[in-house]
Amino acid sequence: MINVSDKAKDQISVLRATEGYSEAHNLRVSVKGGGCSGLMYDIAFDDTVTERDDVFEDQGVKVIVDRKSLLYLLGTTLEFSDGLNGKGFQFVNPNASRTCGCGESFSI
C-alpha cells in the first residue's frame, strides 16, 4: 500500500485542477533506474490502469503502481513539503537503505 499525507493530498488536488486534469486522472507512482543512488521515483497523472497495475486509495487519492515498482514502494508515504529548504513531493520509503540528498533517488 502507498500512503498519502494530508499535505500531499491537498497539493495533488491543486495540481490536478491547475494542470487541467479531471478526477479520472489518478496519481501514478513508479520506480525507474537512475539517479545518484541507483533508483528514481517517478510521479505523474494517468487515466489508464493496465492488468499489470495495482490501485490503492488513501485520503481519497487513488494511486496506481505497476507491480514491479510495488516491490520497492510497499509501505511508502507520499509527503509534500513547501518549506524554506525546498518544495515538492517527498517519498518516505521504509524499504530504502540509502537516499540521495535531494530525496529523488534511493537504493535498496
N, CA, C and O atoms as a GROMACS GRO file, in nm:
protein
  432
    1MET      N    1   0.083  -0.119   0.000
    1MET     CA    2   0.000   0.000   0.000
    1MET      C    3   0.087   0.125   0.000
    1MET      O    4   0.196   0.126   0.058
    2ILE      N    5   0.039   0.228  -0.065
    2ILE     CA    6   0.104   0.359  -0.067
    2ILE      C    7   0.015   0.454   0.013
    2ILE      O    8  -0.105   0.463  -0.012
    3ASN      N    9   0.075   0.524   0.109
    3ASN     CA   10   0.001   0.618   0.192
    3ASN      C   11   0.021   0.760   0.140
    3ASN      O   12   0.124   0.791   0.080
    4VAL      N   13  -0.077   0.846   0.163
    4VAL     CA   14  -0.073   0.985   0.118
    4VAL      C   15  -0.098   1.075   0.238
    4VAL      O   16  -0.200   1.060   0.306
    5SER      N   17  -0.006   1.168   0.265
    5SER     CA   18  -0.024   1.260   0.378
    5SER      C   19  -0.130   1.364   0.344
    5SER      O   20  -0.167   1.380   0.227
    6ASP      N   21  -0.177   1.435   0.445
    6ASP     CA   22  -0.277   1.541   0.424
    6ASP      C   23  -0.225   1.648   0.329
    6ASP      O   24  -0.297   1.690   0.238
    7LYS      N   25  -0.100   1.693   0.349
    7LYS     CA   26  -0.045   1.799   0.264
    7LYS      C   27  -0.029   1.751   0.120
    7LYS      O   28  -0.053   1.827   0.026
    8ALA      N   29   0.012   1.625   0.103
    8ALA     CA   30   0.026   1.570  -0.032
    8ALA      C   31  -0.110   1.563  -0.100
    8ALA      O   32  -0.122   1.598  -0.217
    9LYS      N   33  -0.212   1.518  -0.027
    9LYS     CA   34  -0.348   1.510  -0.082
    9LYS      C   35  -0.394   1.648  -0.129
    9LYS      O   36  -0.448   1.661  -0.239
   10ASP      N   37  -0.372   1.749  -0.047
   10ASP     CA   38  -0.413   1.885  -0.084
   10ASP      C   39  -0.340   1.933  -0.208
   10ASP      O   40  -0.401   1.993  -0.297
   11GLN      N   41  -0.212   1.908  -0.216
   11GLN     CA   42  -0.132   1.952  -0.331
   11GLN      C   43  -0.171   1.877  -0.458
   11GLN      O   44  -0.172   1.935  -0.567
   12ILE      N   45  -0.202   1.749  -0.446
   12ILE     CA   46  -0.247   1.671  -0.562
   12ILE      C   47  -0.376   1.732  -0.617
   12ILE      O   48  -0.391   1.744  -0.739
   13SER      N   49  -0.468   1.770  -0.529
   13SER     CA   50  -0.593   1.834  -0.573
   13SER      C   51  -0.567   1.965  -0.645
   13SER      O   52  -0.629   1.993  -0.748
   14VAL      N   53  -0.476   2.045  -0.590
   14VAL     CA   54  -0.442   2.173  -0.652
   14VAL      C   55  -0.381   2.151  -0.790
   14VAL      O   56  -0.420   2.216  -0.887
   15LEU      N   57  -0.285   2.060  -0.800
   15LEU     CA   58  -0.219   2.033  -0.927
   15LEU      C   59  -0.315   1.977  -1.031
   15LEU      O   60  -0.311   2.014  -1.148
   16ARG      N   61  -0.401   1.887  -0.988
   16ARG     CA   62  -0.499   1.828  -1.081
   16ARG      C   63  -0.584   1.940  -1.142
   16ARG      O   64  -0.609   1.940  -1.263
   17ALA      N   65  -0.627   2.035  -1.061
   17ALA     CA   66  -0.712   2.144  -1.110
   17ALA      C   67  -0.634   2.243  -1.196
   17ALA      O   68  -0.680   2.281  -1.304
   18THR      N   69  -0.516   2.285  -1.151
   18THR     CA   70  -0.442   2.388  -1.224
   18THR      C   71  -0.380   2.336  -1.353
   18THR      O   72  -0.357   2.413  -1.446
   19GLU      N   73  -0.354   2.206  -1.361
   19GLU     CA   74  -0.295   2.150  -1.482
   19GLU      C   75  -0.399   2.090  -1.576
   19GLU      O   76  -0.364   2.032  -1.679
   20GLY      N   77  -0.528   2.105  -1.541
   20GLY     CA   78  -0.635   2.067  -1.631
   20GLY      C   79  -0.669   1.918  -1.635
   20GLY      O   80  -0.729   1.871  -1.731
   21TYR      N   81  -0.632   1.845  -1.531
   21TYR     CA   82  -0.667   1.703  -1.526
   21TYR      C   83  -0.804   1.685  -1.461
   21TYR      O   84  -0.844   1.765  -1.376
   22SER      N   85  -0.873   1.580  -1.502
   22SER     CA   86  -1.004   1.552  -1.444
   22SER      C   87  -0.989   1.456  -1.326
   22SER      O   88  -0.880   1.407  -1.297
   23GLU      N   89  -1.100   1.431  -1.259
   23GLU     CA   90  -1.100   1.335  -1.147
   23GLU      C   91  -1.068   1.194  -1.195
   23GLU      O   92  -1.034   1.107  -1.114
   24ALA      N   93  -1.080   1.169  -1.326
   24ALA     CA   94  -1.047   1.038  -1.382
   24ALA      C   95  -0.896   1.014  -1.386
   24ALA      O   96  -0.851   0.901  -1.402
   25HIS      N   97  -0.820   1.121  -1.372
   25HIS     CA   98  -0.674   1.109  -1.371
   25HIS      C   99  -0.628   1.084  -1.228
   25HIS      O  100  -0.643   1.168  -1.140
   26ASN      N  101  -0.570   0.967  -1.210
   26ASN     CA  102  -0.518   0.930  -1.079
   26ASN      C  103  -0.368   0.951  -1.077
   26ASN      O  104  -0.306   0.982  -1.179
   27LEU      N  105  -0.310   0.932  -0.961
   27LEU     CA  106  -0.167   0.952  -0.945
   27LEU      C  107  -0.095   0.821  -0.975
   27LEU      O  108  -0.123   0.719  -0.911
   28ARG      N  109  -0.003   0.822  -1.070
   28ARG     CA  110   0.078   0.704  -1.099
   28ARG      C  111   0.216   0.726  -1.037
   28ARG      O  112   0.283   0.826  -1.063
   29VAL      N  113   0.258   0.630  -0.955
   29VAL     CA  114   0.390   0.634  -0.891
   29VAL      C  115   0.466   0.511  -0.938
   29VAL      O  116   0.414   0.399  -0.935
   30SER      N  117   0.589   0.532  -0.983
   30SER     CA  118   0.671   0.420  -1.028
   30SER      C  119   0.816   0.442  -0.990
   30SER      O  120   0.856   0.549  -0.945
   31VAL      N  121   0.893   0.336  -1.008
   31VAL     CA  122   1.037   0.340  -0.980
   31VAL      C  123   1.109   0.307  -1.109
   31VAL      O  124   1.074   0.212  -1.179
   32LYS      N  125   1.211   0.387  -1.140
   32LYS     CA  126   1.291   0.366  -1.261
   32LYS      C  127   1.438   0.367  -1.223
   32LYS      O  128   1.476   0.426  -1.122
   33GLY      N  129   1.520   0.304  -1.303
   33GLY     CA  130   1.664   0.308  -1.282
   33GLY      C  131   1.718   0.446  -1.309
   33GLY      O  132   1.673   0.514  -1.402
   34GLY      N  133   1.816   0.489  -1.228
   34GLY     CA  134   1.878   0.619  -1.249
   34GLY      C  135   1.899   0.694  -1.120
   34GLY      O  136   1.876   0.640  -1.012
   35GLY      N  137   1.941   0.817  -1.131
   35GLY     CA  138   1.966   0.899  -1.013
   35GLY      C  139   2.099   0.864  -0.949
   35GLY      O  140   2.164   0.767  -0.989
   36CYS      N  141   2.140   0.942  -0.853
   36CYS     CA  142   2.271   0.921  -0.792
   36CYS      C  143   2.274   0.803  -0.696
   36CYS      O  144   2.382   0.759  -0.656
   37SER      N  145   2.158   0.750  -0.658
   37SER     CA  146   2.155   0.633  -0.569
   37SER      C  147   2.113   0.505  -0.641
   37SER      O  148   2.110   0.399  -0.578
   38GLY      N  149   2.081   0.512  -0.770
   38GLY     CA  150   2.051   0.393  -0.846
   38GLY      C  151   1.907   0.377  -0.890
   38GLY      O  152   1.882   0.324  -0.998
   39LEU      N  153   1.811   0.422  -0.809
   39LEU     CA  154   1.669   0.413  -0.843
   39LEU      C  155   1.604   0.549  -0.822
   39LEU      O  156   1.639   0.623  -0.730
   40MET      N  157   1.510   0.582  -0.910
   40MET     CA  158   1.443   0.711  -0.901
   40MET      C  159   1.292   0.693  -0.894
   40MET      O  160   1.236   0.600  -0.952
   41TYR      N  161   1.228   0.783  -0.822
   41TYR     CA  162   1.081   0.787  -0.817
   41TYR      C  163   1.031   0.864  -0.938
   41TYR      O  164   1.094   0.960  -0.983
   42ASP      N  165   0.916   0.822  -0.991
   42ASP     CA  166   0.850   0.894  -1.099
   42ASP      C  167   0.704   0.909  -1.059
   42ASP      O  168   0.642   0.814  -1.013
   43ILE      N  169   0.651   1.027  -1.077
   43ILE     CA  170   0.514   1.056  -1.035
   43ILE      C  171   0.447   1.139  -1.145
   43ILE      O  172   0.505   1.235  -1.195
   44ALA      N  173   0.324   1.100  -1.181
   44ALA     CA  174   0.251   1.170  -1.287
   44ALA      C  175   0.103   1.139  -1.274
   44ALA      O  176   0.064   1.046  -1.203
   45PHE      N  177   0.021   1.218  -1.342
   45PHE     CA  178  -0.122   1.187  -1.350
   45PHE      C  179  -0.144   1.091  -1.466
   45PHE      O  180  -0.079   1.103  -1.570
   46ASP      N  181  -0.236   0.997  -1.448
   46ASP     CA  182  -0.262   0.896  -1.551
   46ASP      C  183  -0.408   0.852  -1.538
   46ASP      O  184  -0.459   0.835  -1.428
   47ASP      N  185  -0.474   0.832  -1.652
   47ASP     CA  186  -0.612   0.786  -1.651
   47ASP      C  187  -0.626   0.643  -1.702
   47ASP      O  188  -0.737   0.598  -1.731
   48THR      N  189  -0.513   0.572  -1.713
   48THR     CA  190  -0.513   0.435  -1.763
   48THR      C  191  -0.462   0.340  -1.656
   48THR      O  192  -0.359   0.364  -1.594
   49VAL      N  193  -0.535   0.231  -1.636
   49VAL     CA  194  -0.492   0.124  -1.545
   49VAL      C  195  -0.480  -0.002  -1.630
   49VAL      O  196  -0.574  -0.040  -1.699
   50THR      N  197  -0.364  -0.067  -1.625
   50THR     CA  198  -0.343  -0.190  -1.702
   50THR      C  199  -0.354  -0.311  -1.610
   50THR      O  200  -0.367  -0.298  -1.488
   51GLU      N  201  -0.348  -0.427  -1.670
   51GLU     CA  202  -0.355  -0.550  -1.592
   51GLU      C  203  -0.231  -0.572  -1.506
   51GLU      O  204  -0.233  -0.654  -1.415
   52ARG      N  205  -0.124  -0.499  -1.533
   52ARG     CA  206  -0.001  -0.509  -1.455
   52ARG      C  207   0.006  -0.406  -1.342
   52ARG      O  208   0.110  -0.392  -1.277
   53ASP      N  209  -0.104  -0.335  -1.319
   53ASP     CA  210  -0.109  -0.231  -1.218
   53ASP      C  211  -0.190  -0.274  -1.097
   53ASP      O  212  -0.282  -0.356  -1.108
   54ASP      N  213  -0.156  -0.218  -0.982
   54ASP     CA  214  -0.238  -0.225  -0.863
   54ASP      C  215  -0.282  -0.083  -0.831
   54ASP      O  216  -0.208   0.012  -0.855
   55VAL      N  217  -0.403  -0.068  -0.777
   55VAL     CA  218  -0.456   0.063  -0.743
   55VAL      C  219  -0.486   0.066  -0.593
   55VAL      O  220  -0.554  -0.022  -0.541
   56PHE      N  221  -0.434   0.167  -0.526
   56PHE     CA  222  -0.455   0.186  -0.384
   56PHE      C  223  -0.526   0.319  -0.365
   56PHE      O  224  -0.511   0.410  -0.447
   57GLU      N  225  -0.602   0.331  -0.258
   57GLU     CA  226  -0.668   0.458  -0.228
   57GLU      C  227  -0.641   0.495  -0.083
   57GLU      O  228  -0.664   0.415   0.008
   58ASP      N  229  -0.592   0.615  -0.062
   58ASP     CA  230  -0.569   0.668   0.071
   58ASP      C  231  -0.604   0.816   0.069
   58ASP      O  232  -0.565   0.887  -0.024
   59GLN      N  233  -0.677   0.863   0.168
   59GLN     CA  234  -0.717   1.003   0.178
   59GLN      C  235  -0.799   1.047   0.058
   59GLN      O  236  -0.803   1.165   0.025
   60GLY      N  237  -0.866   0.952  -0.009
   60GLY     CA  238  -0.943   0.985  -0.127
   60GLY      C  239  -0.861   0.998  -0.254
   60GLY      O  240  -0.915   1.033  -0.359
   61VAL      N  241  -0.732   0.970  -0.247
   61VAL     CA  242  -0.643   0.977  -0.362
   61VAL      C  243  -0.617   0.835  -0.410
   61VAL      O  244  -0.570   0.750  -0.334
   62LYS      N  245  -0.647   0.809  -0.538
   62LYS     CA  246  -0.616   0.679  -0.596
   62LYS      C  247  -0.474   0.684  -0.653
   62LYS      O  248  -0.438   0.774  -0.728
   63VAL      N  249  -0.395   0.584  -0.614
   63VAL     CA  250  -0.255   0.575  -0.656
   63VAL      C  251  -0.239   0.447  -0.738
   63VAL      O  252  -0.271   0.338  -0.691
   64ILE      N  253  -0.190   0.462  -0.860
   64ILE     CA  254  -0.164   0.349  -0.949
   64ILE      C  255  -0.015   0.315  -0.940
   64ILE      O  256   0.070   0.403  -0.952
   65VAL      N  257   0.015   0.187  -0.920
   65VAL     CA  258   0.154   0.142  -0.913
   65VAL      C  259   0.167   0.013  -0.994
   65VAL      O  260   0.090  -0.080  -0.974
   66ASP      N  261   0.264   0.008  -1.085
   66ASP     CA  262   0.288  -0.117  -1.156
   66ASP      C  263   0.350  -0.217  -1.059
   66ASP      O  264   0.418  -0.178  -0.963
   67ARG      N  265   0.328  -0.344  -1.083
   67ARG     CA  266   0.368  -0.447  -0.986
   67ARG      C  267   0.518  -0.454  -0.962
   67ARG      O  268   0.562  -0.487  -0.852
   68LYS      N  269   0.597  -0.423  -1.063
   68LYS     CA  270   0.743  -0.424  -1.044
   68LYS      C  271   0.785  -0.312  -0.947
   68LYS      O  272   0.867  -0.335  -0.858
   69SER      N  273   0.729  -0.195  -0.965
   69SER     CA  274   0.761  -0.082  -0.876
   69SER      C  275   0.708  -0.106  -0.735
   69SER      O  276   0.768  -0.060  -0.638
   70LEU      N  277   0.598  -0.177  -0.725
   70LEU     CA  278   0.536  -0.201  -0.594
   70LEU      C  279   0.631  -0.271  -0.499
   70LEU      O  280   0.626  -0.248  -0.378
   71LEU      N  281   0.718  -0.357  -0.552
   71LEU     CA  282   0.816  -0.426  -0.467
   71LEU      C  283   0.905  -0.327  -0.392
   71LEU      O  284   0.946  -0.354  -0.279
   72TYR      N  285   0.934  -0.214  -0.454
   72TYR     CA  286   1.018  -0.111  -0.393
   72TYR      C  287   0.940  -0.011  -0.309
   72TYR      O  288   0.997   0.057  -0.224
   73LEU      N  289   0.809  -0.003  -0.331
   73LEU     CA  290   0.729   0.106  -0.272
   73LEU      C  291   0.635   0.064  -0.159
   73LEU      O  292   0.574   0.151  -0.097
   74LEU      N  293   0.622  -0.065  -0.130
   74LEU     CA  294   0.530  -0.107  -0.025
   74LEU      C  295   0.557  -0.035   0.106
   74LEU      O  296   0.670  -0.032   0.155
   75GLY      N  297   0.454   0.023   0.162
   75GLY     CA  298   0.466   0.093   0.289
   75GLY      C  299   0.515   0.237   0.279
   75GLY      O  300   0.533   0.303   0.381
   76THR      N  301   0.535   0.286   0.158
   76THR     CA  302   0.585   0.422   0.137
   76THR      C  303   0.474   0.524   0.162
   76THR      O  304   0.357   0.500   0.131
   77THR      N  305   0.512   0.638   0.218
   77THR     CA  306   0.421   0.750   0.237
   77THR      C  307   0.464   0.865   0.147
   77THR      O  308   0.581   0.904   0.146
   78LEU      N  309   0.369   0.919   0.072
   78LEU     CA  310   0.394   1.035  -0.011
   78LEU      C  311   0.366   1.159   0.072
   78LEU      O  312   0.254   1.178   0.120
   79GLU      N  313   0.466   1.242   0.088
   79GLU     CA  314   0.457   1.367   0.165
   79GLU      C  315   0.472   1.484   0.070
   79GLU      O  316   0.514   1.468  -0.045
   80PHE      N  317   0.436   1.603   0.118
   80PHE     CA  318   0.461   1.725   0.042
   80PHE      C  319   0.519   1.828   0.136
   80PHE      O  320   0.467   1.852   0.245
   81SER      N  321   0.628   1.890   0.093
   81SER     CA  322   0.693   1.993   0.173
   81SER      C  323   0.694   2.124   0.095
   81SER      O  324   0.722   2.126  -0.025
   82ASP      N  325   0.662   2.233   0.164
   82ASP     CA  326   0.669   2.364   0.100
   82ASP      C  327   0.748   2.461   0.185
   82ASP      O  328   0.720   2.581   0.187
   83GLY      N  329   0.846   2.408   0.256
   83GLY     CA  330   0.926   2.490   0.346
   83GLY      C  331   1.040   2.562   0.276
   83GLY      O  332   1.053   2.557   0.154
   84LEU      N  333   1.122   2.628   0.355
   84LEU     CA  334   1.234   2.705   0.304
   84LEU      C  335   1.341   2.619   0.237
   84LEU      O  336   1.412   2.666   0.149
   85ASN      N  337   1.352   2.495   0.278
   85ASN     CA  338   1.455   2.407   0.223
   85ASN      C  339   1.414   2.336   0.095
   85ASN      O  340   1.484   2.247   0.049
   86GLY      N  341   1.304   2.374   0.040
   86GLY     CA  342   1.262   2.314  -0.086
   86GLY      C  343   1.113   2.288  -0.087
   86GLY      O  344   1.046   2.286   0.016
   87LYS      N  345   1.063   2.270  -0.208
   87LYS     CA  346   0.921   2.249  -0.226
   87LYS      C  347   0.904   2.129  -0.316
   87LYS      O  348   0.971   2.117  -0.419
   88GLY      N  349   0.813   2.041  -0.279
   88GLY     CA  350   0.784   1.929  -0.366
   88GLY      C  351   0.742   1.806  -0.291
   88GLY      O  352   0.736   1.803  -0.168
   89PHE      N  353   0.713   1.703  -0.369
   89PHE     CA  354   0.673   1.576  -0.312
   89PHE      C  355   0.797   1.501  -0.264
   89PHE      O  356   0.903   1.506  -0.325
   90GLN      N  357   0.781   1.432  -0.153
   90GLN     CA  358   0.888   1.352  -0.096
   90GLN      C  359   0.832   1.214  -0.064
   90GLN      O  360   0.716   1.201  -0.026
   91PHE      N  361   0.916   1.113  -0.080
   91PHE     CA  362   0.878   0.976  -0.052
   91PHE      C  363   0.946   0.930   0.076
   91PHE      O  364   1.069   0.934   0.086
   92VAL      N  365   0.867   0.887   0.172
   92VAL     CA  366   0.921   0.828   0.294
   92VAL      C  367   0.908   0.678   0.275
   92VAL      O  368   0.801   0.620   0.295
   93ASN      N  369   1.019   0.616   0.236
   93ASN     CA  370   1.020   0.478   0.193
   93ASN      C  371   1.093   0.391   0.296
   93ASN      O  372   1.215   0.404   0.310
   94PRO      N  373   1.021   0.304   0.367
   94PRO     CA  374   1.086   0.220   0.468
   94PRO      C  375   1.176   0.113   0.406
   94PRO      O  376   1.254   0.050   0.478
   95ASN      N  377   1.167   0.091   0.276
   95ASN     CA  378   1.248  -0.010   0.208
   95ASN      C  379   1.383   0.044   0.163
   95ASN      O  380   1.472  -0.034   0.132
   96ALA      N  381   1.399   0.176   0.159
   96ALA     CA  382   1.523   0.237   0.110
   96ALA      C  383   1.632   0.227   0.215
   96ALA      O  384   1.614   0.265   0.331
   97SER      N  385   1.746   0.176   0.173
   97SER     CA  386   1.860   0.169   0.265
   97SER      C  387   1.943   0.297   0.259
   97SER      O  388   2.016   0.329   0.352
   98ARG      N  389   1.931   0.370   0.147
   98ARG     CA  390   2.006   0.493   0.130
   98ARG      C  391   1.930   0.583   0.035
   98ARG      O  392   1.874   0.536  -0.063
   99THR      N  393   1.926   0.713   0.063
   99THR     CA  394   1.865   0.810  -0.027
   99THR      C  395   1.966   0.919  -0.058
   99THR      O  396   2.058   0.944   0.020
  100CYS      N  397   1.947   0.985  -0.171
  100CYS     CA  398   2.037   1.095  -0.205
  100CYS      C  399   1.994   1.221  -0.130
  100CYS      O  400   1.887   1.224  -0.069
  101GLY      N  401   2.075   1.322  -0.136
  101GLY     CA  402   2.047   1.446  -0.065
  101GLY      C  403   1.921   1.516  -0.110
  101GLY      O  404   1.854   1.581  -0.030
  102CYS      N  405   1.887   1.504  -0.238
  102CYS     CA  406   1.768   1.572  -0.288
  102CYS      C  407   1.641   1.490  -0.264
  102CYS      O  408   1.530   1.542  -0.279
  103GLY      N  409   1.655   1.363  -0.228
  103GLY     CA  410   1.540   1.279  -0.198
  103GLY      C  411   1.470   1.222  -0.319
  103GLY      O  412   1.364   1.160  -0.306
  104GLU      N  413   1.528   1.241  -0.439
  104GLU     CA  414   1.464   1.192  -0.560
  104GLU      C  415   1.512   1.054  -0.601
  104GLU      O  416   1.451   0.991  -0.687
  105SER      N  417   1.620   1.005  -0.541
  105SER     CA  418   1.665   0.871  -0.575
  105SER      C  419   1.701   0.796  -0.447
  105SER      O  420   1.722   0.856  -0.341
  106PHE      N  421   1.707   0.663  -0.460
  106PHE     CA  422   1.731   0.578  -0.343
  106PHE      C  423   1.792   0.446  -0.388
  106PHE      O  424   1.800   0.416  -0.508
  107SER      N  425   1.835   0.368  -0.291
  107SER     CA  426   1.882   0.233  -0.318
  107SER      C  427   1.824   0.141  -0.212
  107SER      O  428   1.785   0.184  -0.104
  108ILE      N  429   1.820   0.014  -0.247
  108ILE     CA  430   1.765  -0.089  -0.156
  108ILE      C  431   1.878  -0.173  -0.104
  108ILE      O  432   1.856  -0.266  -0.026
   0.00000   0.00000   0.00000
